[in-house]
Every structure is written in structure tokens, then in C-alpha cells.
Amino acid sequence: MREIVFDTETTGFTFGEDRMVEIGCVELVNRCETGRTFHAYFHPERTMPPGALAVHGLSDAFLADKPLFPAVAEELIAFIGDAPLIAHNASFDFGFLNGELGRCGRELICTSRMVDTLAIAKQRHPGAKLTLDALCSRYGIDRSHRVLHGALLDAQLLAQVYVELSGGRQIGLTLVSEMVVEETIVASASSRPMRAPRHFAPSDEELSAHAAFMTKIKNPIWGGAVASG
């Protein structure tokens, strides 16, 4: 199954007044990273608020020569395809992604394709801190290189978190090893030559010895049961 984990960076919290300035996407196939990614920066057609700049460090000067979203939309849509889209607090990222798509006349992505790792984490770890940093710490995922938020870096970290939230990589390894063991047993059994059944019956001497032994038992339990029957 193909899935896309993605993250966005923006100028703020509300699309329209705010715009998307970066998107990072990571391709998963059967919950494993394929190495294929999509990453782009966009000119937001507005200045960067100081609060947002402090989060991701994407300044007006850095974004000055970056393309507008419509120039990259076709390539992004092709990369996403029809795969489910996974994000942390997904309604936020979907809001900006669909906002940009709608603004340039593109078809919106149906929210039925949305997978929210924050909602999954709330079910798995109720009451715990569930930021991306906190989940990386919980699952032992190295985030030492995450000084500022970055869409591609965060998507790569989230892909690892998503695999852990889904049961971890060991699930796949266990299923594979069980199937290999089962196939080995079946193959081994089917390759053995069939032997004629062997019959085991006591000899006359053994039967006589057993009868003699039984006569030496005084007041046997079965004797009383038989008598009372």
C-alpha cells in the first residue's frame, strides 16, 4: 500500500490571511520509506510574521526568489497521486494544502484520504504529551538535527513515528518469519516418503505377566467400582 506522509510550514494559522511557504512529502510503501520525496518552498506573496519566522526560520529574503504555488502544483499533485495523506494535526496541513490548490483552481483533496497521527497518538497514549518531539522521544527516534521546524525533515520524522504508532516494523518481520516457518514445515512434511503404519500389540508372555501382577493388588479401586456397579 502506498501512503504519503507530509508536513507544511506557513506564515500563520489561518489560510487566506496566511499562506503555505514549504511542503515536504515522504513516500511509504507497505509502511517502509522508499527514498522518494517531494520538497518545495513557495513565495507567500506577503511578509513573514516574526512569530512564524521564529518557528521555521524562513525569512522574506530566503523566500524572495522562490516560485509561487501554481508553478509547482502539477508536480506536487503527480507525486501525491491517489495515496492516503498522513500528517500530524492533519486538519491544519490539509487546510493549507487545499487552500493553495483551490486558490489556483485545482481540485481539492478529499478529507477521506486524511490520516491524522495526532488522533492516533491520542488513542494510543491518552494524557501524554503528543508533539512530534515528544513522540520521537517516546519511540527512540533521533531528532537531534531538528533545531527549527522544516517540512521535509518533519515529514521524515513523522514517517518513523507513524510506523511506530501503527505497530512498529517488528509486525511485518514477525509475519514474514511465521510464514517462512510454516512454509518450511509444510515443504519438509510433503517431501518425506510415506511409511506403512506399524502395529504395536503385547505378546502372550507380556499379557500373562500383566495378569499375574494384577492378582497381587489387594482391594483395587477399580474392583470396588465394578462391584458397586
N, C-alpha and C positions, 0 to 999 in steps of 0.2 A: 504494500500500500504506500502510495506517495503522499507526503504531507509537507507543508511549508511552515516553518517557524519564522516569525518576523517581528521586527520592532521598528518604531518610528521615533524620531526626535522632531520637536515642533517649537514654535515661538511662544506657545502658551497652552491653555487648556480647552479653548472653545474654537472649533473650526469656523472660519468666516472672518472673525476678528483676528484669529491666529491661523498659521499655515504650517504645513509639513516642510521640514528642511532636510530630512535624511530618512532613508529607509534601508534596512538590511534584512535579507531573506536567506534562510538556510534550508536546503532540500534534505528531507529524510525519506528513505525507502525502507519499509519494514522496521521503523524506529532506529535506523542507522544513518549517520551522516554520509552522504555520497561524495562530499567535497565540492559540490556545485553550490554557488552562492550568487546572490544579486545584491549590489550595493550602489547607491546613488545619493548625491547631495542635490538640493534644489535651491534656487534663489526664491525667497519667500515674498518678494515684492513688497516688503515692509522692513522696518528696522527691527533689530533683535532686542527684546526687553532684557534688562540686566539680570532679572531672576532666571530666565531661561538660559542666558549665556553662562551663568554660574553652574548650571546643571550639566550642559554638554560642551561648552566652550566653543561653539560655532559662531564666530563673530561676523559682523557685516562685511568686513574686509575679506574674510575667508570665503564667504558665500557670494561675493560680488560677481565672479565670473562663472558661477555655476548655472546650469540650464534651468529653464522653467519646467515645471512638472509635465506639461503636454509633450515636450520634446523627448521624454523618456518613457511616457505612459505605455506605448506599444510594446517596448522591450520588457517592461515590468509585467504587463498582462500576459505576455507569452511565457515568461518564466513561471508565474503563478499557476497558469493553466486552470484546471478544474479541481485542484487539490484542496483538502481542508486547510484552513489557515489558523495557526496556533500563535497566541500572543498572551502576555501577562497583563491582566486587566484589559482584556481584548476589546471591550466596547470602546475604549479610548482610541486605540490604534485603528480599529475599524472605522470609527467616526472620521478620523483624518484621512485615511486611505479612500474611503468612499466619497468624502468631501472633495478631495482633489480629482477623483475620477468624474464625479458629477459636474464639477466646475468646468471641465474641458469636454463635456458631452459624451463621456464614456459610460458604458453600462456598469451599474453598481454591483458589488459583490454581495450575494445573498448572505444574510447573517446566519442562515442554517449551516454554513460552512465554517462558522466561528467556533474555535475551541479555546476556552479561557483557562489557562493554567492557574490563575488565582482562585477561580471557583473550585478547581480540582484540589488545590492545596488546602483550601478551607475545609473540604470534606475529609482529607487525609490527616490534617493536623489542626483540628479545631482549637482556637485560642492561642495558637502560636504566632510568632511574627512571620509574615509571609512575603516580605520583599524579596526581590531577586537575590540580593546579597545574603539575606537570611537563609533562603533555600539552598544557595550554593554552599553555605557553611554547614547546613544540616546534612547535605549529601556528599560532603568532602570534595566539592568541585573547586578547582583553583581559580580564584578571581583576583589574584594579586596584581594583575596587569590592568585592572579596571579602576582607573583613577577618576575619570569622568565618564558619564553615560555616552555610549556610542551605539548606533543602531545595529551595525553588523556584529560587533563584539557582544552586545547584549543578546542578540538572537542566537549566537553560538553558545553562550552560557545557558540560555533558556532551553535550547535543544537538549542539552545534557540534563537539565532539571526535569524537562518533560518526560524523558526516558525513565528517569528515576520515579517520577510520580505515577508513571504507567506500569510500574512493577520492576523496573531495572533491567539491565541487559541479561542478568542471570536467567530470567524467564525463558528467553529464547535459547540459551545454552542448555538449560535443563531439558526442554522439549526435544532438542536435537539429540542429546545424549540418550534420552529414553527411547527415541525412535531407532537410533543405531543399535542399542542393546536388544530391542525387540526384534529388529530385522536379523540380527546375528543369531539369536536363539532360534528363530523360525528356519533360517537357512541351515543352521547346524543340524536341527532335527530332521529336516527334509532330506539331508544328504546321507543320513545313516542307513545302512542296509537293514531290512526288516528281519527279525529273528522269530523262529517258531516259538509259540508260548510254551513255557515249562511248567509241569505239574509237580507239586510237592505233596506227598502223602506219607503218613507214618507206616513203617514196616510192621509186620506181625509181632516181631520181638519188642518193638517200641510200644505197641498197644498193650502187650502183656505186662511190661514193666510199669506202665502207667496204671493199669488196673490193680496191680499188686500194691502200688503206692497208695492208691485211693482207699484201700481196705484198712490201712493203718491210721487213717484220720478218724478220731473219735468225735462224735456229735458234730458233724459238719453242718455249716449254716444252710447249705442247700438241701441237706437231708430233712431238716425241720420244716423248711418251706414246702418241700414236696409232700411231707406227711400231713401238714396242715391243709394243703390244697386238696 
